[in-house]
Amino acid sequence: MPFHPTCQYLPPYISGYQHYCPYTLNPDHTGDWSAPNLPKAQALIAASGTRGTPITIWSQNFPELGIDFTAAGTYLKSLLDRLGYPTHIKIFSVNNLPVGEREADSRTAPQAFFGVGLPLLPAPSQFLATSWMCHEFIPRSPNNGNTEEFCAPRFDATVRRALAAEAAGSPSARLWAHADHELAHQAPDVYLVNPSTTDFVSSRASNYQYNPWIGILIDQLWVR
């Protein structure tokens, strides 16, 4: 499965998506990621006073989706080591469900976790109005929906305006784009890539539909 670099939360197939990337060398109007800005990273690390802090990356692969974080984890470990953070990778089985609960519990305080963001419905609210709202944070609980413990009232207000516009049947794409870009600047999570797939269908097939979670919808195809 091919992957494409991204700096934002909404993927290209979701309403409100506007290509955007502030985290690259010489960002411009195209919104493309071009190269890492290592001098700025070094300067931010020096200002933070955190160099030398040990980091553990929790990694959980998803073979049924063709997703294996082994190579990404190895790369990220080498990068963090290079930046001055001694890093260890902890790998979990995809069937190890307590991992998600431990990640969510604020008492565990995980530092880094590889995951997959796939919504139940292809709507911007499924990406932006679920995990980062202030009220989603439940301290000291495995049922916490806001793993990052992120709370930004301005972001909450933007999301609420977008939800209200959507409910009223008014244009909401601009508001969702604003919320998406605002979240990218705050960076409670760091989205790395968007996956893409290619399906080959017969010229006799019609009504092709694709779901990002399960792939091509076989039961919706028509064959002439």
N, C-alpha and C positions, 0 to 999 in steps of 0.2 A: 504494500500500500504506500503510495507516495505521500509526502507531507510538504506543506508550504509554510515558511516562517510567518508568524503573526505577532503583533504586539498588543492586541486588543481582545475583548471578550466575545463580541458578536462575530459569528462566522459569516462568510459572504452570502449564504443562502437565506439569511434572516432579515426581515424587514427592519430598517433603521441602520443597516450596516453602511458605514462610510469608511473607506480604507484609511488607516491612520496608524502612524508609528513614531512616537516621540523618542523611543529608545534605540537609536541607531547613530552611527557616525554621520554627521551633517544631515539631519532630517530635513525633508523638503515637502513640497505640496503633493507629491505622488503618494505619500504614505507608505512607501516601500521600506523594508529593512534592507540595509546594504552591508553593514559591517559593525562589529562591536566597537564601542568607544572606551577602550581600556584606560586611557589617561584620566577620563572623567571618573571611571569606576575606582581607580586607585585614589583619586582625590577624595571621593565620597567616603571610601573606607578609612582613609587617614583621618578625616574629620569626625567619623563616628567613634573612633577609638576601639573598634571591635576586632581588629586584626589579631589572629591567634586563637579566636574562639572555635572550639571543636564543633563540627556539624555532622549530624546523621541524616542521611536521605532515606526515607521510607519508600520503597519501590514495589509496586504490585502490577504484574503484567496481566493482559487481557487477551489470551490466545484466540478466543472465539471471535474477537474483532480484528485479529491479525496485528495486535499491538504488543510490542515487546520493548520495554524501557531499558533493557540492558545496556545498549550502546549509548543511549542518552544519559543514563546514570554514570557510565564510565567517563563520558566527556565532561559532564557537570562536575564530577569529582576532581578531574584533572584541572578544570578551570578554577574551582574554589581553592584547591591546593595552591595553585599558582598565585591567587589573589591573597593568600596568607591565612586561609581557613582550613586546618587539617580536617579532612572529610572521610566519613565511613558510609557505606551503602548497606542498608538492611533490606533484604528481599523477602517478600511474603507471597504465599500462594494466592491465586485469584479467588479461591474458595474460602479464604481465611476472613470471614465476615467481621470478626471482632476488630480487625484492623481499622475499618471505617469508624467504629465506635470509639476506639482509642484515639484516633486522629481528631475526632470531634470534641472529646472531653478536654476541657481547658486544664485539668490537672496533669494531663500527659505532656502538654506543651511541646508537640512535635515541631521540629525546625523546618523540615522540607519534606514534601510528599508528592510523588508523581501520581497523577490521576487523569481521568478522562471526563470531559464535560459534555454530556449528551442529555438534552432535555426530553421530557415526555412528549412535548408538543413543539413544533417549529415556530415558536413565537419569541420575541425579544424579552417578554416578561419572564419566560422560563429561564433565561440566562441572567437577567439583571435584577429581578424582583424577588429572588428566593434566598440566596445565600449571604448577601452583604447588607441587608437591612438591619438597622439597630435592634429592632424587636426580635430578630431571629437568634440573637445570642442568648444562650442559656448557660450560665456559669456552672462548672463542675458537674456536667451532665453528658452522658454518651448520646443523648438525643439533641444536643446542640446543633442547630442548623447553620450557624455562622462560625465555621471552624477558625477563620482568621481573626475572630473577635474584633471585627471592623465595624466602626460606627462613624458615619459622616452625615450629619443632618442635612447638608446641602444636597448630597447625592440622594438621600431618602426623599427629599422634596421634589427633585427632578423626576424620580421614578413614580411618585404619586401623581404628579401632573400628567405623565405619560399614560398611566393606568386610567386616569379620569378621562383623558381625551379619547382613549381607546374605547372605553365603556360608552361614551357619548357618540361614538361614530365619527369623531373629528380626526383630522390628520395627526398622527402621533409619531411618525418616523423620525422627524427632526428631534423630538424630545428624547426618543430612545438613543439616537446617535449621540446626543449631548451627554446622556447618562453613561453611555459606553466609553466615550472619550474621557469623561471625568473619572471613571473608575480606572482607566488605563493610567492616568496620571497618579492616582492614589496607590495603585499596584498592591492591593491586599493579596492578590494572587498574581502569578506571572504565566500567562498563556504563551506557549512556545510555538506550536504549529497547528495548522488545520489539515486534517487528512482529506484525501480525495480518492475516488474510485472511478474506474472505467468499466462500463458494462457494454457488451456487444449484443445487439438484438437483431433478429431477422427483419427483413423488409416487410414481412407479413405480420409483424407484431405492431399493435397499437396500444394506446393508453399506458405508456411506460410511466411508472411512478417509482420514486426512490425515497426511502426513509433513512436518515443518517444513523439510526440505531440498528435496524435489521437489514438494510440494503434494499434491493429491488423487491417490489411488492408483486410476487408471482400471481397472486389471486386477482390482481387488477389488470393483468395483461389480456389483450384480445388477440387472437390469431385468426387471420383471414384464410 
